[in-house]
Amino acid sequence: MPSLIRRVAIVGGTHGNELTGIYLVKKFQQFPHLLHRQSLECMTLLANPEAVAANRRYIDRDLNRCFANEDLSNPALTGYEDRRAKEIAAQLGPKDQPNADAIIDLHSTTANMGLTILPSSKHPFNLRLAAYLNELHPLVRVCCGVKCDRDTPMLRSLSPFGCTIEVGAIAHGVLNADYLQQTEMLVHAILDYLDAMNQGKILPVPPSLTVYQAISSVDYPRNSSGELQAAIHPHLQFKDYEPLCNGEPMFLTFTGESIPYRGETIVYPIFINEAAYYEKKIAMTLTEKQQVRLETM
Amino acid sequence: MPSLIRRVAIVGGTHGNELTGIYLVKKFQQFPHLLHRQSLECMTLLANPEAVAANRRYIDRDLNRCFANEDLSNPALTGYEDRRAKEIAAQLGPKDQPNADAIIDLHSTTANMGLTILPSSKHPFNLRLAAYLNELHPLVRVCCGVKCDRDTPMLRSLSPFGCTIEVGAIAHGVLNADYLQQTEMLVHAILDYLDAMNQGKILPVPPSLTVYQAISSVDYPRNSSGELQAAIHPHLQFKDYEPLCNGEPMFLTFTGESIPYRGETIVYPIFINEAAYYEKKIAMTLTEKQQVRLETM
C-alpha cells in the first residue's frame, strides 16, 4: 500500500490521434485550478507532441510499447518514440522509484469500450480505486491486461499506481464531446479519491469488483501473404464486454462465410475492431469475467 | 444524355485509410466475374496505393482534391498525389473525352452518413441513377456538393457520369462488414442499372428525388492561434441529415457553453465530425433539402 499519493501525472497524447486525452490535457494546462486538490500536486503531460502535430498514432513506433525496462535502458533504440520514452521515464519514472506517485493515461479506442479503466497493476490500491469509480459510475468497466502485474511496455507502468482510461467507440482524429466530459469526470473522481485517501477519509468502496481479465488475443483470418480475408462479424461489431459462446459468429469472410468462436469457456471480447490493432494482428482481445474480492487497506 | 455506358471504373483507396472501398476493389480484382455484365466492361482501380500501404488518407496531399483541370495541367505540381492524379487522369480521363464512361468512387466517413450517393454532376442521367438507388434502398440519401456542376477537384469529375458512394459512420482504418456488404450491393445495383439501360430496358425510377444540396460549411470555433475551442455538440453528433433549426445547439465549448446554430432556414448538416475535415476547417457541411423533379430520358 502506498503511503501517500503526492504527485499525480495526467497524460494525454500518448497516441497522437486520440484527441480526448490531448484536448483534456490542453484544457487542464489552460485552467490548472481545475486540478487543484489540497493534498496532492498534478503534472500534465502531452506525451507524443510530434505525433499529435501529425495527427497520427505515432511517428516511428507505438510510444505506449516503449516502456519495457530493457528498451528504456537500450541506447541503440533511437527512434523518436524511443527517445521520447526515455525523456518521459526520466520525468515520471524511474520504475523502481518514480517521481510520479500515480499516473493517469488518457486514451480512446474505435472499439465500443464505453468507459474502461485499465489499472496499472492488480495492486489492491489500484483495484480499490477502480472499484470506487465503478461504484460511482456503474458504466465504468475494469479490465486487466494479460501482463498486468509484470513489466509492461506501457507508459502507465512507470508508476505502480494509477490506470489507463480508455473510452470509445471514437474514431481516431475525432473529438467526441460526451466522452470528453465523461473522461474529465473520471479524472476528477480519481483526484478526489486520492485526495480523500491522503487525508485519511474513507470513500465508499464495494467489497468486490468485476474484472475483465484478458487471456488472449485473436487475429483476423488472413491469407498466406498476410492479407485480411474477413472482417469482424456484424453480430459482434460494437459488442465489447458481451458474452461470446462456442459457435457464435466472430468473423465474416469477404465471400460471405461466417467464422464462429470455438472455445469451451464463455469469453467477453474487448478492443473489437480497434483501428490501431490491425497492424498488431489483434482483431479483439478475449477476456474472462472475474469477481475479485477487494482487500481492505 | 450519354449514348451508352460501355466502360465503368470502380475506384477504391482514393483515401488510403478508408478500407471499405479498398477491400471491395481487392475483392473485385480477386473475383472479376462478380463485375461481369452483358453490355459493359468494368475496370477496377486502387487509386492511392502508397497511402493504402501507409494506412493514411494521403502521403503529400488529399488525392481527391487533385483533379481540377488547372492542377492536372500544371507540371510544377510533383507531389505523390499530384503525380498519381495525372496517371489516373490519363487512365480514366481526360475530362473532355474520358476513357471511363462512368466512375464509381468508393469512400467512407466518420460522420453518420449511412449510405450516401454524391452524383458526379446534376446531369439528369446521374440523378435518375441516384433516384433508382434510392427507390431500391430507401436508406440511400443523395447529396450534391456546392460545386456539383462545375469543374471540381474530385476524382469522380474525370467522367461526367457516375457518383461517389460515401458510407458511415466508420472510423478510418477500420473495416465494417455491414457497410462493406451494403457498398457492394450498391455497386451491383449501379452496374445492373447501367446494363439494363444499355440494353434499352426501363428500370423503375420515381418521378422526383430528395436531394440534400450543400450550401456552405461551418468550421469549429477556434482561438486566434487556430486551436479548437469546442467540439460538435452531443445533441448534433451522429445526427447527419436531421433538421437543424435556429437556436439549436451546434457546438459545446471545452468550458461547457453551448453554441447554437443561427440561421433563418432549416438546414440538414452532413459530414458532421468527419475526422479528415478538421484540417480543412470543416466541422460540418450544411445542406438544404430539395425535391427535384426528374427529367424523363
Interface residues (C-beta under 8 A of the other chain):
Chain A: Y23 K26 K27 F31 N55 R56 T110 A169 I170 A171 H172 G173 V174 L175 N176 A177 D178 L180 E227 L228 A231 I232 H233 P234 Q237 L252 F254 T255 N273 A275 A276 Y278 E279
Chain B: Y23 K26 K27 F31 N55 R56 T110 A169 I170 A171 H172 G173 V174 L175 N176 A177 D178 L180 E227 L228 A231 I232 H233 P234 Q237 L252 F254 T255 N273 A275 A276 Y278 E279
